[in-house]
Amino acid sequence: MACDFAELTAPGVAGLTPYQPGKPLSELEREYGIVGAVKLASNENPLGASPLALEAAREVLAEVARYPDGNGFELKGALSERLGVEAERLTLGNGSNEVLELVARAFLAPGREAVFSQYAFAVYPIVTQAVGARAVVVQAAAYGHDLQAMAQAVTEDTRVVFIANPNNPTGTWVNRGGLEAFLARVPERVLVVVDEAYTEYVQLDDYPNALAWLDRFPNLVVTRTFSKAYGLAGLRVGYAVSHPQVADLLNRLREPFNLNSVALAAARAALGDERFLARSREVNRAGLEQLTDGFRSLELEAIPSVANFITVKLPRPGAEAYEDLLRRGVIVRPLDPYGLPDHLRVTVGTLEENRRFLQALGEVL
Ligand SMILES: *Cc1c(COP(=O)(O)O)cnc(C)c1O
């Protein structure tokens, strides 16, 4: 080879480890010849997508020869109304992943730091390293965020803190008082990204809605997604709510047509589908209970979760159990990439999917 291209990359790029997604059903079929498998690996909605969203998507297909609305005017209007925030605070992303990346590209660089927790969402280290910034990983407390330690880890060089609430892959959450105290303590020059990808599932009195603090803490960035409770993971729609100046900066960096027209229309329709959302919450609540009971029967210890997935500790390596489950037609998520080699993360499915998973798990233990 004439030259080593890895040496030619921008700082951080050559050292990246690719994100490992959940195994797609089609891949299991191709590699193992298994049909009719159950996928509980990517925290997708087991009910599929909102029927209203699907209808809107079908309608807009007739117009795909046109570029989408690059400003997402209608979706932003609907979000603004629904969330009670000004449209100028919104940044739409191709999934909230993209919004997280925009924050990193806008505010991180070599010589700067991002702080996040041990067992944090895998996208945080990737977007941090991709722009050559330093990741400061703070030890978890009971698998969740240690906000005091995270505040102490903030230095002159810190520009961004990432907090997922609830956290993926552990399902843990931070309460209102804890998060508020953290925000009050962190200097304003540090952006605090509160990633609320699973917020629609959480029904706890002490769980904070970070949007309520936007006026008080201008450095707060709240991200949300249509991929989970709204069932639109394949269409890629997420957004950030922030100070208008932060939104303006992110929107300058954003590609002009980062959301396609089908995704924009479907997301807008999904936002108005209260029935689907209520049903999704109910199926999840029942499924979490079913899985928790099932783990108890198998004498396994699970990390209490408020999201649409639950992480369980096994008496054997998670990667092996994962393989054995694949052969039984059940796809879950091994967590060795997260530093949890004895754990598996399982998405809450329908009652029947959960039953199949629990049965297969009992067999492989
Ligand atoms: C699933 C998830 C997201 C959402 O990703 P999208 O790009 O919106 O599909 C964001 N943050 C966390 C913590 C997640 O688990």
The ligand as an SDF file (V2000), in Angstrom:
LIG
                    3D

 15 15  0  0  0  0  0  0  0  0999 V2000
  -32.2140    4.7480   21.1470 C   0  0  0  0  0  0  0  0  0  0  0  0
  -31.5030    5.8920   21.7680 C   0  0  0  0  0  0  0  0  0  0  0  0
  -31.4340    7.1170   21.1180 C   0  0  0  0  0  0  0  0  0  0  0  0
  -32.2060    7.3410   19.8720 C   0  0  0  0  0  0  0  0  0  0  0  0
  -31.5150    7.2050   18.7350 O   0  0  0  0  0  0  0  0  0  0  0  0
  -32.2020    7.6630   17.3810 P   0  0  0  0  0  0  0  0  0  0  0  0
  -31.0160    8.1390   16.6130 O   0  0  0  0  0  0  0  0  0  0  0  0
  -33.1320    8.7780   17.6810 O   0  0  0  0  0  0  0  0  0  0  0  0
  -32.8450    6.4770   16.8070 O   0  0  0  0  0  0  0  0  0  0  0  0
  -30.8040    8.1700   21.7410 C   0  0  0  0  0  0  0  0  0  0  0  0
  -30.2650    8.0280   22.9550 N   0  0  0  0  0  0  0  0  0  0  0  0
  -30.3220    6.8830   23.6250 C   0  0  0  0  0  0  0  0  0  0  0  0
  -29.7650    6.7920   24.9830 C   0  0  0  0  0  0  0  0  0  0  0  0
  -30.9270    5.7760   23.0280 C   0  0  0  0  0  0  0  0  0  0  0  0
  -30.9660    4.6160   23.6810 O   0  0  0  0  0  0  0  0  0  0  0  0
  1  2  1  0
  2  3  1  0
  2 14  2  0
  3  4  1  0
  3 10  2  0
  4  5  1  0
  5  6  1  0
  6  7  2  0
  6  8  1  0
  6  9  1  0
 10 11  1  0
 11 12  2  0
 12 13  1  0
 12 14  1  0
 14 15  1  0
M  END
$$$$
